[in-house]
């Protein structure tokens, strides 16, 4: 059976306030506080006894008040009678000649009878009220005595028979309640519950019947859960046993506390041992075993058995956990290497592995790359090129194909974007350095014709502005030839074809400046040289990933869609992606 509330009500502010109100005679306020206190401590026998004592004192106090009032009424009637007698006497003397002495005697008798009847009615009313208050206070046996006395005195008193019937019913319920309490003391819980439910069906608010029934029903539920947990323990189903014992501790920490604590402690140890006995235990199982050791230590922090077991298993668990973390990280990256969510998950695995092996250089390297990559992608949309480039250069130096090459694509676009900003500011030497680095990166993955073509054109236009016309012209020709665009353009008659032939003629004659100007003007808008495909941005897609997937560039995608802010492209956005075949 549950032990109920363990805290005392003595130090509760409601108790102090209630007692002060009672001392001051503020009975209503005192009982309000006492009711709130009983709601917090519903089964405390001392609190119930205290309420009964206060009810008795209240009734005594009220009786004194009413006795004083009755005494005043009696005195009033007594003095009124005397005055009346005096008046009658005086009247008898003054009017004696008009009335016979027998009539005077009759008036006197009637007055005395009426007075006695009024006194009797007052006494009966007081007793009636006292009986009702005793009934409300739960003092049923005392109330029935007064009701029976009233019935003997005036059986036709309004509502009296209803009160007598009600009191008799309560006496029967009280007897059954006492029988139920005795059954509980005898351990006959089911019989006690049946009897309490019988009482509740007739009087739902009788005493603490609801609380008693709830406690008994909970005790049956607790016993059922405990039986299942014990059976699981006997069968070696440690997980099921742990779930059962933990549930009981959650529902009521005091329920068979010592027994359940011991069984749960043993279940934790046996469950952890069973997991470690499996040579191919999964990562989540190893983590579960470690958690079982931790929980066992919580139950018994200084238990030598658990301390020794955990020390013995620690090295094995750590080694297997590290391998499990690395395996899971690699598995998810092999499946979806350029997915940000996958990289975030891998970062979590690497972090947990590093916590176990803080000095492992390979784990530290992988964790560092995942973190730098995630930060770089976040900074890309913010345009923080100076922060992005060092992080991605580090990743690129360790793994040129990191994130399936999207790290390289992002690094390329970062250099290109920073070079564009420098170019617009007139910092041509700075722009040239960044554009040249972009060319090197583009050459590392030559399958993207658009990327290499864009990078070479950026370098060529910047060289011309630095008066390096020959180098610029040479690079323009190389870009057109490597991309295959020169062959396509020159194969048809067009204004662009004629201009490019003119530029080639100037270059052959050594007039590199004129050749540069023609190349720069004709190639300032490269959109006429590529095709676009329409796509819908998917959940988890990001701009440099799309550029890498479609052999394009971020600059070309933004230009093709007429936007400047990469943040305008999100999931479900329809965009055009340029590429050169």
VENURCOR-V937949 format. One record per run of one state. SS is the DSSP state (alpha for helix, beta for strand, coil for the rest). FROM is the first residue (numbers start at 1). LEN is the number of residues. If there is no record, write none. Layout:
ss->(SS,SS)
from->(FROM,FROM)
len->(LEN,LEN)
This chain:
ss->(coil,alpha,coil,alpha,coil,alpha,coil,alpha,coil,alpha,coil,alpha,coil,alpha,coil,alpha,coil,alpha,coil,alpha,coil,alpha,coil,alpha,coil,alpha,coil,alpha,coil,alpha,coil,alpha,coil,alpha,coil,alpha,coil,alpha,coil,alpha,coil,alpha,coil,alpha,coil,alpha,coil,beta,coil,alpha,coil,alpha,coil,alpha,coil,beta,coil)
from->(1,13,24,27,41,45,96,101,137,140,154,160,186,189,203,209,236,238,252,257,277,283,300,304,336,340,357,361,381,385,399,402,426,428,445,449,466,469,484,485,491,495,509,512,523,526,530,531,537,543,550,554,561,566,569,574,580)
len->(12,11,3,14,4,51,5,36,3,14,6,26,3,14,6,27,2,14,5,20,6,17,4,32,4,17,4,20,4,14,3,24,2,17,4,17,3,15,1,6,4,14,3,11,3,4,1,6,6,7,4,7,5,3,5,6,2)
